[in-house]
Amino acid sequence: MIGIASLIGPWAQELDVGERKARVRSMRAVAGCWLGWEHKLVDLLGRAENDPKAMVDALTTLELLPSRTRRHIWAAYGAAQPNG
């Protein structure tokens, strides 16, 4: 995994399947709002619920976004979490 994403979000280590899916859905909702529902990241996150390769591709796509956009997505994702 790349950077801090391996510690938080849907890419965090040692999540059970249900929690990972919930986090993927949350990240997808945030990405959809920021990027539009046709964006590649949103599509990959939708597939990532059941496809480990899509998880890796989604993280790579997220990391390739401009840093400001990426920060906004992570901030909104964190604010949407129960402990955020």
Secondary structure, 3 states (H helix, E strand, C coil): CCHHHHCCHHHCCCCCHHHHHHHHHHHHHHHHHHHCCCCHHHHHHHHHCCCHHHHHHHHHHHHHCCHHHHHHHHHHHHHHCCCC
